[in-house]
């Protein structure tokens, strides 16, 4: 593998040199040194960067975040100085895009996937000098991480082993360095979910470790910052310990323990009173004690959230679009609606899409008389027919219809984001029918052959 040009410059002892002063004779000496020491680098690229962009090269080489990132070192800030070097931010971005883009892009993908954030946090210290598409890559993958963590708590807690990165303070250093308003809103929701779980589970150790790591995050919203500080103090108190080396001081252990427990009890009581549920950053308090199993009572919110994801986004914000190849009868989703294989010997219902838009038929079971539980989803192309296996009686099932064109996976700035395994956004239509959102909310019953169409902006069912 080729060595990046910053590491090569360091190996050639160029860090403390003025690169613009290097003449042709020194260039020849550097070429010879590369050959003699067997340094694996594209010499044509390296010397093009050195000769044509010496100031930008100098800046990156003497920037603490970039140097440590590209050389895999950990030098302190006293060993760097760009004070006398005047460069344009756009020129630095162009230099990085031209000579270092592929390495950074690969590194971001690799470290995000493996949840290793130390070097990403280091890189984010000079975020303003990165090309826009690299900044967006970091921001979007960070949003996916936050969303995935949020959905591990909400609507019901799941396997926390997959979100251990929340205990890594480098993760929050990275979040803090990005300083994006969309990310801050998502952090509010994540914080609320963790706090609710902490309160509901009477102080989980996982939550305490998350709060301890979160001390490196400083939001712009002062009220949000105050909430973090309150619960951060609670977490730090829980992690406090007093150690005495001499055995004759054992009695001090007991006194210290009593004081800590007393202070913790007083603080916890005050903390509970100072942070009422009305200050949460979610509109619904989904941790109220339910009369029915919480899994069922929370399903309404999750279905509403999924419908907002499908049809409530701003079409002007669509980006990173990847079109999906799919045929009539296929299930376009992985995380929410699953394909349920019917039993044999069922009669077929004929469900025809009589519109000029593709559609997705969402099937749900009704439990406890009124609660919808997602079951299956079926894609039907425009003017095509789905042969739906009828279980004999569909009296306990309800359907919703989602109309649009260009089924794809894409990003938007919406808070509602559903992620498949591998950090891929779920499919949805990038081009919506003008009434898609309204139609999607309409529950319908299907017990016989039917044609689904849109007339006067409303869903029509024809026998």
matplotlib code that plots the C-alpha trace (Angstrom):
import matplotlib.pyplot as plt

x = [0.0, 1.3, 2.3, 0.4, 2.3, 2.1, 3.8, 6.4, 7.2, 7.6, 9.9, 12.0, 12.2, 10.3, 8.1, 10.2, 11.3, 9.9, 8.6, 8.4, 12.2, 13.1, 15.0, 15.5, 18.8, 17.0, 14.2, 16.7, 18.2, 14.7, 14.0, 17.2, 16.4, 12.9, 14.5, 17.3, 15.0, 12.4, 9.5, 6.4, 4.9, 3.7, 6.7, 5.0, 2.0, 4.3, 6.5, 3.6, 2.1, 5.4, 6.3, 2.9, 1.2, 4.0, 2.0, -1.0, 1.3, 3.1, -0.1, -1.4, 2.0, 2.1, -1.5, -1.7, -4.9, -3.9, -0.3, -1.3, -4.0, -1.9, 1.2, -0.6, 1.2, 0.1, 2.3, 1.1, 0.1, 3.4, 5.2, 3.1, 2.9, 1.1, 1.2, 3.3, 1.6, -1.3, -3.4, -7.0, -9.4, -10.6, -7.0, -6.5, -9.7, -8.6, -5.2, -6.8, -9.4, -6.6, -4.0, -5.5, -9.2, -9.3, -7.4, -9.6, -12.8, -11.8, -10.6, -14.0, -15.9, -13.7, -13.5, -17.2, -18.1, -15.8, -16.8, -13.3, -13.5, -10.2, -8.5, -11.8, -12.0, -8.5, -9.3, -12.4, -10.2, -9.5, -13.0, -13.3, -10.4, -11.9, -13.7, -17.5, -18.2, -15.9, -17.5, -21.0, -19.8, -18.7, -21.9, -24.2, -22.5, -22.5, -26.2, -26.8, -24.8, -26.9, -30.2, -29.2, -28.4, -31.7, -33.7, -31.8, -33.6, -36.8, -39.6, -38.3, -34.7, -32.7, -29.2, -26.8, -23.7, -24.1, -24.0, -21.0, -19.5, -21.7, -19.4, -16.4, -15.7, -14.0, -17.4, -18.7, -15.5, -16.4, -20.0, -18.9, -16.4, -19.0, -21.3, -24.2, -27.8, -29.4, -27.0, -27.7, -31.5, -30.8, -28.6, -31.4, -33.6, -30.9, -30.1, -33.8, -34.0, -31.0, -32.2, -35.6, -34.1, -31.8, -34.8, -36.9, -34.3, -33.3, -29.9, -28.4, -24.6, -24.7, -26.5, -24.0, -21.1, -22.8, -23.4, -19.7, -18.6, -21.0, -19.2, -17.1, -20.2, -21.1, -24.3, -25.1, -28.5, -27.9, -30.9, -29.7, -26.2, -27.7, -29.5, -26.4, -24.4, -27.0, -27.0, -23.3, -22.7, -25.0, -23.0, -19.6, -20.9, -21.8, -18.4, -16.5, -14.3, -11.9, -8.8, -6.6, -3.4, -2.8, -4.9, -5.3, -7.6, -10.3, -12.7, -12.4, -13.7, -16.9, -17.3, -16.6, -19.1, -21.8, -21.2, -21.3, -24.5, -26.2, -25.1, -26.1, -29.6, -30.1, -28.9, -31.0, -34.1, -33.3, -32.3, -35.6, -37.5, -35.4, -35.9, -39.6, -40.8, -42.1, -38.5, -37.8, -37.0, -39.7, -43.4, -44.5, -43.5, -43.0, -41.9, -45.2, -46.3, -48.6, -51.7, -50.8, -47.3, -45.2, -44.2, -47.8, -48.6, -45.5, -46.4, -48.6, -45.7, -43.4, -45.9, -46.4, -42.7, -42.3, -45.0, -43.3, -40.1, -41.9, -43.9, -43.1, -39.7, -38.7, -38.2, -35.7, -33.4, -33.0, -29.3, -27.1, -29.9, -29.4, -32.3, -33.7, -34.5, -37.6, -40.6, -44.3, -44.9, -41.4, -41.1, -39.1, -38.3, -36.1, -36.4, -40.1, -42.5, -41.4, -42.6, -44.7, -44.9, -48.5, -49.6, -50.4, -53.9, -54.9, -57.1, -55.7, -57.0, -56.3, -55.1, -54.6, -52.7, -54.9, -52.9, -49.9, -47.8, -46.1, -47.4, -46.5, -49.3, -48.6, -50.4, -50.9, -52.6, -55.0, -54.5, -56.3, -59.1, -57.2, -53.5, -51.8, -48.9, -46.8, -46.9, -46.0, -45.3, -45.8, -44.6, -46.9, -45.8, -48.1, -50.8, -49.7, -51.4, -50.5, -51.9, -52.3, -52.7, -55.9, -55.9, -59.6, -60.5, -58.9, -61.2, -58.3, -56.1, -55.8, -54.0, -52.3, -51.3, -48.1, -48.0, -44.9, -42.2, -38.5, -38.2, -34.7, -32.5, -31.5, -30.7, -32.7, -32.4, -35.5, -35.2, -37.2, -34.7, -34.9, -31.6, -31.1, -28.2, -25.0, -26.1, -28.3, -31.4, -34.6, -36.3, -38.9, -40.2, -38.1, -41.0, -44.3, -47.8, -49.0, -51.5, -49.2, -48.9, -52.7, -53.5, -50.9, -52.6, -55.9, -56.7, -58.6, -60.0, -59.4, -61.5, -62.1, -60.5, -59.9, -58.5, -56.5, -56.5, -56.4, -59.3, -59.6, -56.6, -58.1, -57.7, -60.4, -61.2, -63.0, -64.4]
y = [0.0, 3.5, 5.8, 9.1, 12.2, 13.6, 10.5, 10.7, 14.3, 13.4, 10.5, 12.9, 15.3, 18.1, 19.0, 21.9, 23.0, 25.9, 23.8, 26.8, 27.2, 23.7, 23.9, 21.4, 20.1, 19.3, 17.7, 15.3, 14.5, 13.7, 11.4, 9.5, 9.3, 7.8, 5.2, 4.4, 4.0, 2.0, 4.4, 3.3, 6.4, 7.6, 10.0, 11.8, 12.7, 13.6, 15.9, 17.5, 18.4, 19.6, 21.8, 23.2, 23.6, 24.1, 26.5, 24.2, 21.2, 23.1, 24.0, 20.4, 19.1, 21.6, 21.2, 19.1, 17.3, 16.5, 15.5, 13.2, 11.7, 10.9, 9.8, 7.9, 9.9, 11.8, 14.9, 17.7, 21.2, 22.8, 21.0, 22.7, 26.2, 27.6, 31.1, 32.7, 30.8, 32.6, 30.3, 30.2, 27.6, 26.8, 26.1, 23.7, 21.9, 21.7, 20.3, 17.6, 16.7, 16.4, 14.5, 13.0, 12.5, 8.7, 7.9, 10.0, 8.7, 5.1, 5.8, 7.4, 4.5, 1.9, 3.6, 4.4, 0.8, -0.5, 2.2, 3.5, 7.2, 8.3, 9.2, 10.5, 12.9, 13.9, 14.6, 16.5, 19.1, 20.6, 19.9, 23.3, 22.4, 19.2, 19.2, 19.6, 16.0, 14.6, 16.7, 15.6, 11.9, 12.3, 14.2, 11.7, 8.6, 10.3, 10.9, 7.3, 6.3, 8.6, 7.4, 3.8, 4.5, 6.3, 3.4, 1.0, 2.8, 3.7, 2.5, -0.4, -1.0, -3.4, -4.9, -2.2, -4.2, -2.7, 0.8, 0.6, 3.5, 5.8, 5.0, 6.2, 9.9, 10.2, 9.7, 12.8, 14.8, 14.0, 15.0, 18.2, 19.1, 18.7, 21.3, 20.8, 21.9, 18.8, 16.6, 18.7, 18.1, 14.4, 14.5, 16.0, 13.1, 10.5, 12.2, 12.1, 8.4, 7.5, 9.7, 8.1, 4.6, 5.7, 6.9, 3.9, 1.3, 3.0, 4.1, 1.7, 1.4, 1.7, 5.0, 6.3, 5.5, 7.2, 10.4, 10.3, 10.2, 12.9, 15.5, 16.1, 17.3, 21.0, 21.9, 25.4, 25.3, 26.5, 24.7, 21.4, 22.1, 22.7, 19.3, 17.5, 19.2, 18.1, 14.4, 14.5, 15.4, 12.6, 10.2, 11.4, 11.1, 7.5, 6.8, 8.6, 6.5, 7.2, 5.1, 4.9, 2.9, 2.2, -0.5, 1.6, 3.9, 1.3, 3.3, 6.2, 3.9, 3.5, 7.2, 8.1, 5.4, 6.7, 10.3, 9.3, 7.3, 10.1, 12.7, 10.5, 10.0, 13.7, 14.6, 11.9, 13.2, 16.8, 15.7, 13.9, 17.0, 19.4, 17.6, 17.0, 15.0, 18.2, 19.3, 16.2, 16.8, 14.4, 15.2, 11.8, 10.4, 6.8, 5.5, 5.9, 2.7, 1.1, -0.9, -3.2, -4.5, -1.4, -3.1, -2.8, 0.6, 2.2, 0.8, 3.7, 6.2, 3.9, 3.5, 7.2, 7.8, 5.3, 7.0, 10.4, 8.8, 7.5, 10.6, 13.5, 14.4, 17.5, 16.3, 19.2, 17.7, 14.3, 13.4, 10.3, 8.6, 4.9, 3.5, 0.1, -2.7, -4.4, -6.3, -6.5, -8.7, -8.0, -6.6, -3.3, -3.1, -4.9, -3.2, -2.7, -4.6, -8.2, -10.6, -13.3, -16.5, -17.6, -21.2, -23.4, -23.9, -20.2, -18.6, -15.6, -12.1, -9.9, -6.5, -4.2, -0.9, 1.2, 4.4, 5.9, 5.7, 2.7, 1.8, -0.2, -2.0, -2.1, -4.9, -4.8, -7.0, -5.4, -6.5, -5.4, -4.2, -1.0, -1.4, -1.9, -4.3, -4.2, -7.5, -7.4, -5.0, -5.6, -3.5, -3.1, -1.3, 1.1, -0.7, -4.0, -6.7, -8.4, -11.9, -11.7, -15.0, -14.7, -16.4, -16.8, -14.0, -10.6, -9.2, -8.7, -6.9, -3.4, -2.0, 1.3, 2.4, 4.4, 6.0, 7.4, 6.9, 6.1, 3.7, 4.4, 4.6, 8.2, 10.7, 13.8, 16.1, 14.6, 13.4, 10.3, 7.9, 4.1, 2.3, -1.2, -3.4, -2.0, 1.6, 1.7, 3.9, 2.0, 2.3, 5.0, 6.9, 9.9, 11.3, 11.3, 11.7, 15.1, 13.4, 10.5, 11.6, 11.9, 8.7, 6.8, 7.6, 6.2, 2.7, 0.4, -3.1, -5.6, -8.7, -9.2, -8.5, -4.8, -2.0, 0.8, 4.1, 7.9, 10.1, 13.7, 13.4, 10.6, 6.8, 4.9, 1.2, -0.4, -3.9]
z = [0.0, -0.9, 1.9, 2.0, 1.1, 4.6, 6.1, 3.3, 4.0, 7.7, 6.8, 4.7, 7.7, 5.9, 8.8, 9.9, 6.5, 4.4, 1.4, -1.0, -0.6, -1.8, -5.2, -8.0, -6.5, -3.2, -5.2, -6.8, -3.4, -2.0, -5.0, -4.3, -0.6, -1.4, -3.6, -1.2, 1.8, -0.2, 0.7, -1.1, -2.6, -6.0, -6.6, -9.5, -7.2, -4.2, -6.1, -8.0, -4.6, -3.3, -6.3, -7.3, -3.8, -1.3, 1.0, 1.2, 1.7, 4.4, 6.2, 6.3, 7.4, 10.2, 11.3, 14.5, 13.6, 10.0, 10.9, 13.7, 11.6, 8.5, 10.4, 13.1, 15.8, 18.8, 19.0, 21.2, 20.0, 21.1, 18.3, 15.6, 14.2, 11.2, 12.6, 9.8, 7.0, 5.2, 3.2, 1.8, 3.3, -0.2, -1.3, 1.6, 0.7, -2.9, -1.9, 0.3, -2.3, -5.0, -3.0, 0.2, -0.5, -1.1, 2.0, 4.2, 2.6, 3.1, 6.7, 7.6, 6.3, 8.0, 11.4, 11.5, 10.7, 13.4, 15.9, 16.4, 17.0, 18.4, 15.0, 13.6, 16.6, 15.8, 12.2, 13.1, 14.9, 11.5, 10.0, 8.3, 6.0, 4.7, 1.3, 1.7, 0.5, 3.2, 5.9, 4.7, 4.8, 8.4, 9.4, 7.7, 9.2, 12.6, 12.2, 11.4, 14.6, 16.7, 15.2, 15.6, 19.3, 19.8, 18.3, 20.6, 23.5, 21.8, 21.7, 23.7, 24.9, 22.8, 22.8, 24.1, 23.1, 19.6, 20.9, 23.3, 21.3, 23.5, 26.3, 24.3, 25.0, 21.6, 20.0, 21.8, 20.9, 17.3, 17.8, 19.5, 16.7, 14.0, 15.7, 13.4, 14.3, 12.9, 15.0, 18.1, 17.7, 17.4, 20.4, 22.4, 21.5, 22.3, 25.6, 26.5, 25.6, 27.7, 30.6, 30.5, 30.6, 33.4, 35.5, 34.5, 35.3, 38.6, 37.4, 34.9, 34.8, 31.0, 31.2, 33.8, 31.6, 28.7, 30.8, 31.9, 28.3, 27.3, 29.3, 26.2, 24.3, 24.6, 22.7, 21.7, 23.4, 26.9, 28.4, 26.9, 28.2, 31.7, 31.6, 30.5, 33.3, 35.9, 34.9, 34.3, 37.9, 38.9, 36.8, 38.1, 41.7, 41.0, 39.7, 42.5, 44.8, 47.7, 48.1, 51.2, 51.1, 54.8, 56.6, 59.7, 57.8, 57.1, 59.3, 56.8, 54.1, 56.1, 56.7, 53.1, 51.9, 54.2, 53.0, 49.4, 49.8, 51.7, 49.2, 46.3, 47.9, 48.4, 45.0, 43.3, 45.0, 44.0, 40.5, 40.0, 41.0, 39.0, 35.7, 35.1, 32.1, 30.5, 29.7, 27.6, 23.9, 22.7, 22.6, 24.0, 27.4, 26.1, 29.5, 31.3, 33.0, 30.5, 31.3, 28.4, 27.6, 26.6, 23.4, 22.2, 23.6, 21.9, 18.5, 17.5, 17.9, 16.0, 13.1, 13.0, 13.0, 10.1, 8.1, 8.6, 7.4, 4.3, 3.3, 5.6, 4.3, 2.3, -1.3, -1.9, 0.8, -0.9, -1.3, -1.7, -3.7, -4.6, -6.7, -5.7, -8.1, -7.1, -8.6, -7.7, -4.7, -3.1, 0.4, 0.1, 3.9, 6.3, 9.7, 10.3, 8.0, 7.3, 4.7, 6.4, 4.4, 4.3, 4.8, 1.9, 0.4, 0.6, -2.0, -3.9, -3.7, -6.7, -5.7, -8.7, -8.7, -11.0, -10.6, -12.5, -9.4, -7.8, -4.4, -1.3, 0.6, 4.3, 6.2, 10.0, 12.5, 15.0, 18.6, 21.8, 19.5, 18.4, 18.4, 14.9, 14.7, 11.5, 9.6, 5.9, 3.0, -0.7, -3.6, -6.6, -9.7, -11.5, -13.5, -12.1, -10.1, -6.8, -6.2, -2.5, -0.6, 1.4, 4.8, 4.6, 7.0, 7.1, 9.7, 12.2, 9.6, 8.3, 5.4, 4.5, 1.0, 0.1, -3.4, -5.1, -7.8, -7.9, -4.9, -3.5, -0.4, 0.3, 3.0, 4.2, 7.1, 8.8, 12.4, 11.4, 9.9, 9.7, 9.1, 7.9, 8.9, 7.4, 8.0, 4.9, 5.0, 4.4, 1.0, 0.2, -2.8, -3.6, -5.7, -3.8, -4.9, -3.7, -1.3, -0.3, 3.4, 3.8, 1.9, 3.9, 7.2, 6.0, 7.3, 4.9, 4.9, 2.1, 2.1, -1.7, -5.0, -5.3, -7.5, -5.8, -7.5, -6.7, -7.6, -6.7, -4.5, -2.4, -2.3, -4.1, -3.7, -6.6, -6.6]

ax = plt.figure().add_subplot(projection="3d")
ax.plot(x, y, z, "-o")
ax.set_aspect("equal")
plt.show()
